[in-house]
Amino acid sequence: MSLTLTPAGAEAAPAAPLAADFYGFQAQLSPTEQQHLARIREFLDTEVAPFADDFWDRAESPKHLWPRFAELGLFGHAFAETAQFENSNVYRGWVAMEISRADPSTATFLGVHSGLAMTSIDVGGSPEQKAEWMPRLARGELVAAFGLTEPGHGSDTAKGLETTAERRGDEWVLNGAKRWIGNGAFADLVVIWARDVADDQVKGFLVRTPATGFTGTKIKRKQSLRAVENADIVLEHVVVPESDRLPAIRSFRDVAIVLRLTRGDVAWQALGVAVGAYEATVRYATSRLQFGKPIAGFQLVQQKLAIALSNITASFAMCMRVSQLQDEGVQGDHHSAMAKAFVTVRMRETVALCREVMGGNGIQLDHGVARYFADAEAIYTVEGTYDMNNLIVGRAITGIAAFV
């Protein structure tokens, strides 16, 4: 079944509530948002979810879907100048959750392109840069990546970033290496964060690929988010014109703004992983027969499902509130950090419970949970580890930083 887009002027039916939405949080979306969510959910359930295991198994990104993402506005729905309709951060969170529910790798691909990379341009770019890049990225004509993490620096990038930028007249010369860069092997544009050798401040650069001295090599043999084509990037005397430097980025404090705005999206993605695993497990438990009846009829199985649904419900509440705070313009780093830490640890527990319910079948792709179980480990770590996010919250509680 292929996706049929709603004609202009016609209204799609509101999205049917998810069984995993036990407290009915979806009702807080506007009618227009629910109608668009219904279109997206249909597309995900028919065009993405049925084939996600195969792409994951082959470690390939489903590039044939990119035109469909553009049709649905998934590339630029978070930005006023490229969104198909005015929407809230709560709606955007629901979209991230729905995509992750169908396929966490696809959600991560879009989180890098539409989240980290496009947000960097939106926050740090000049009017000319936004006009050049944002519409084309929103239409899916170009794919973007975000280059912050380095081989030796993840949690300590604020202090330890080693990639350098040296100004020479109207150009900058970049040298260094990046690791775990989603979309980095095929992106048309890579946002590179580098330390200015003159003032020791972190600055952002738009690197157009292919570029002399730029190499992106796909990382192989990873066992989580396999359909995300992460890359090792090497920069050897890569020349970038001053016009491709993000002018509003003056220090790592500005980079932190980008991370604050996107870290909440990772919490929504983690929620989607938990929901996807839970739904697959309920289907399995109600059809798998042991001792003459469905295993869903056994007390210990029902207990696991109840714990999983409770985790999901608590995570919905936290994700919803963080997005509401963003809509209100009062979201802080500690809000995003708490959501990311809490929801990812609840996700981790939920997918483990779901795998338990499936027994030995839980480690095979064909039964619907193994992919979520593996992907949860990467989502638990990206955009700040559990420990680092808790320390951000701890700093907000005490006023004392427990890290340099």
JOJONOR-V930757 format. One line per field, one symbol per residue. phi: phi as a letter, one per 30 degrees, with the letter a starting at -180 (. if undefined). psi: psi as a letter, one per 40 degrees, with the letter a starting at -180 (. if undefined). Layout:
phi = ???
psi = ???
This chain:
phi = .cdcdddejccddeddddddddcideddddedddddddddddeddcccedcdddddddhbdddddeddedediddbddbedbddadbcddddddddddddedaeddddedddddcddddedddcddedddddcddddddidbccbbccdcecbbdcdeccecdcbbdbicbbccblbbbiddiddbddbbdccbcdddcicdbcbccdcdbdjcbccddcidcbhddccdbdcccbhdcbdedcddddccadeddddddddcddddddddddddddddddddddddcdcbhiaedddcdddddddddeddeddddedddeddddddddibdcedddddddddddddddddddddddedhdddccedcjceddeddeddddcdhjdedddddddddddcibdcbd
psi = hihhihiheihiiihhiidegdefddeeiiddddddddddddddddeddeeddddddefihgdeeddddddeeddfeehdeeidihiiddddddddddddddhdddddddddcdcddddddddeiiddddddddddddeedihiihgdiidehcdfdddehdhihhhgbeiihhhaiiifhhedeeidhhhhhihhedeeihiiihhhiiihehhhhhhieififdehgiihhhhgfhhhideehhdeheiddddddddddedddddddddddddddddddddddedhhhfeiieeeidddddddddddddddddddddddddddddefehidddddddddddddddddddddddddeadeeehdeeedddddddddddddifhiddddddddddddeehhei.
